[in-house]
């Protein structure tokens, strides 16, 4: 994790994201802009969370914890996404782990010094409700797409979502879990798309060879989107 390098950079990020407009008081003394490297934990389930986090750039993955301690991948999130709000309302709530899939930049608010004001801020609470609705819609759309479209289309969409500079680097067991298919089925999809020249196996994972054909497969899912949102 690293802080943004200069106040000027922070000002530009806050301006482009319009983040300050979601508060009725000056939130700047309580916030910072931080960047997490790929694979770095953003939130651990053992954290006593005293911050809310707005994903401004990158892709983060959210996990659930089973009683036996095993982690299961729930979903991937891209901007805009907001985390830590349930823990703001319920101080002793155990958070879900969040890990950076790609380099992620967050606007973080330290809630330890302004929690009471946040919980009384109608503007902020409205923003929380709006973000919760958007994230719930994205989650529901994920399951709808998994049920309504062939695995190949969902796999193509996932590759485009999760790639970093044209390379998909992710545990295949996690990707199979995310797509709700077996590991064997995923291996068959990878072999098929490599055979078709769309993807190529490389030491770091899978490299996109044919962006146009990959996007065509993904667009079969995304061409109809009544809410006009990504995902």
CORRABEL-V666813 format. One record per backbone hydrogen bond with DSSP energy under -0.5 kcal/mol. NH is the residue of the N-H (numbers start at 0). CO is the residue of the C=O. E is the energy in kcal/mol with one decimal. If there is no record, write none. Layout:
BEGIN
nh/co/e
NH/CO/E
NH/CO/E
END
This chain:
BEGIN
nh/co/e
1/34/-2.2
3/32/-2.3
9/5/-1.9
10/6/-2.5
11/7/-2.1
12/8/-2.0
13/9/-2.7
14/10/-2.2
15/11/-2.4
16/12/-2.0
17/13/-1.1
18/13/-1.0
20/17/-1.0
21/18/-1.7
22/19/-1.2
26/24/-0.8
29/26/-2.0
30/27/-1.3
31/107/-2.1
33/31/-0.5
33/105/-2.2
34/1/-3.0
35/103/-3.1
38/99/-3.6
39/36/-2.3
41/97/-3.0
42/97/-1.7
46/43/-1.7
48/46/-1.0
51/108/-1.7
52/82/-2.7
53/106/-2.7
54/52/-0.6
54/80/-2.9
55/53/-0.7
55/104/-2.7
56/104/-1.6
59/76/-2.5
60/98/-3.1
61/74/-3.0
62/96/-2.6
63/71/-2.9
65/69/-2.9
68/65/-2.0
71/63/-2.5
73/61/-3.2
74/61/-1.3
76/59/-3.2
78/57/-0.6
80/54/-0.7
82/52/-2.7
87/83/-1.1
88/84/-1.9
89/85/-2.1
90/88/-0.5
92/89/-2.0
94/46/-0.5
97/42/-2.1
98/60/-2.4
99/39/-2.4
100/58/-2.1
100/98/-0.6
101/58/-1.8
103/35/-2.5
104/56/-2.7
105/33/-3.0
106/53/-2.4
107/31/-3.0
107/105/-0.6
108/51/-2.6
109/29/-3.4
109/107/-0.5
110/49/-1.5
110/108/-0.9
111/49/-0.8
112/109/-0.6
113/110/-0.6
114/110/-1.3
117/113/-2.4
118/114/-2.3
119/115/-0.6
119/116/-0.6
120/117/-1.1
121/119/-0.9
124/120/-2.5
125/121/-2.1
126/122/-1.8
127/123/-2.3
128/124/-2.1
129/125/-2.3
130/126/-2.6
131/127/-2.5
132/128/-2.1
133/129/-2.2
134/130/-2.5
135/131/-2.1
136/132/-2.5
137/133/-2.3
138/134/-2.0
139/135/-2.5
140/136/-2.7
141/137/-1.8
142/138/-1.7
143/139/-2.2
144/140/-2.9
145/141/-2.3
146/142/-1.7
147/143/-2.1
148/144/-2.0
152/149/-0.6
153/149/-1.8
154/150/-2.8
155/151/-2.2
156/152/-2.3
157/153/-2.0
158/154/-2.4
159/155/-2.0
160/156/-2.0
161/157/-2.6
162/158/-1.7
163/166/-2.7
166/163/-1.0
167/205/-3.3
168/166/-0.7
169/167/-0.6
174/170/-2.1
175/171/-2.6
176/172/-1.8
177/173/-2.6
178/174/-2.2
179/176/-0.8
180/175/-2.3
185/181/-2.1
186/182/-2.3
187/183/-1.8
188/184/-2.1
189/185/-2.7
190/186/-2.4
191/187/-2.3
192/188/-2.7
193/189/-2.2
194/190/-2.2
195/191/-1.4
196/193/-1.2
197/192/-2.2
198/192/-1.6
199/206/-1.8
201/204/-2.7
204/201/-1.8
205/167/-2.2
206/199/-3.3
207/165/-2.5
208/197/-2.9
208/206/-0.5
209/197/-1.8
213/209/-1.9
214/210/-2.8
215/211/-1.9
216/212/-1.7
217/213/-2.1
218/214/-2.9
219/215/-0.8
219/216/-0.6
220/217/-1.7
221/217/-1.6
222/218/-1.9
223/220/-0.5
224/222/-0.6
227/224/-1.6
END
